[in-house]
Structure formats: structure tokens, C-alpha cells
Amino acid sequence: MQGTVRHFAPDSRDGSVLLDDGSDVPFSTAAFDAGGLRLLRPGQRVRLERDATGDVIAVTIVTFPS
């Protein structure tokens, strides 16, 4: 699933993503670290990976095929 970064705290490395349907989905430090990213900016487009319970397990940058 994809969304737009609503909030990101560089010190704690957690934040939230606004989905296209308007839902605000929080992500943890562990989910940020699992994506291998170093920084996010509000308004940046990202992809969320969720587990079976719906918790965000990874946040990655949306890339387009070349």
C-alpha cells in the first residue's frame, strides 16, 4: 500500500503516513529501520508493508520501473 508521509521525527525515527483514502497510519522505529532509509520528508511518497495483523513492518520509497 502507498501513501504520503504526514509526519516523521528524525530523532526517534517514527512517524505516520496519510493513505490515499485519508487514513492516518503510524509506523514505528523498527518499521522505518527495516526499510533501510535514512530520512523521510513530509509529502514524500512511500510504500508500507504490513503483517497479517495490519501493523506496518517496513517503510520504503516508491520507485517506478525504468
C-alpha positions as CSV (number, residue, x, y, z in Angstrom):
1,M,0.0,0.0,0.0
2,Q,1.2,3.5,-0.7
3,G,0.8,6.9,1.0
4,T,2.3,10.3,1.7
5,V,4.5,11.0,4.8
6,R,2.4,13.1,7.1
7,H,4.9,13.3,10.0
8,F,8.5,12.0,10.6
9,A,10.6,12.5,13.7
10,P,14.3,12.2,12.8
11,D,15.4,11.7,16.4
12,S,13.0,8.8,17.2
13,R,12.7,7.6,13.5
14,D,9.0,7.1,13.7
15,G,6.1,8.9,12.2
16,S,2.8,8.5,10.2
17,V,1.7,8.1,6.6
18,L,-1.5,9.5,5.2
19,L,-3.1,6.9,2.9
20,D,-5.0,7.9,-0.3
21,D,-8.3,7.2,1.5
22,G,-7.4,9.7,4.2
23,S,-6.4,7.2,6.9
24,D,-3.5,8.1,9.1
25,V,-1.3,5.1,9.7
26,P,1.5,5.3,12.2
27,F,4.8,3.5,11.8
28,S,7.4,2.6,14.4
29,T,11.2,3.0,14.5
30,A,11.5,-0.7,13.7
31,A,9.4,-0.3,10.5
32,F,11.5,2.7,9.4
33,D,14.8,0.8,10.1
34,A,13.5,-2.3,8.2
35,G,13.1,-0.2,5.0
36,G,16.8,0.8,5.0
37,L,16.0,4.5,4.8
38,R,17.9,7.4,6.4
39,L,15.4,10.2,6.3
40,L,11.8,11.0,5.2
41,R,10.3,14.3,4.4
42,P,6.6,15.3,4.9
43,G,4.9,15.0,1.5
44,Q,7.2,12.2,0.3
45,R,5.5,9.2,-1.3
46,V,6.2,5.9,0.4
47,R,5.2,2.2,0.3
48,L,4.1,0.5,3.5
49,E,4.4,-3.3,4.1
50,R,2.1,-4.7,6.7
51,D,2.0,-8.0,8.5
52,A,-1.1,-10.3,9.0
53,T,-2.3,-8.2,11.9
54,G,-2.1,-4.9,9.9
55,D,0.9,-3.5,11.7
56,V,3.4,-1.7,9.5
57,I,6.6,-3.7,9.3
58,A,8.6,-1.7,6.7
59,V,8.5,1.7,5.1
60,T,10.2,2.1,1.7
61,I,10.5,4.7,-1.1
62,V,8.1,4.3,-4.0
63,T,10.1,3.6,-7.2
64,F,8.9,3.4,-10.7
65,P,10.1,0.8,-13.2
66,S,12.6,2.1,-15.7
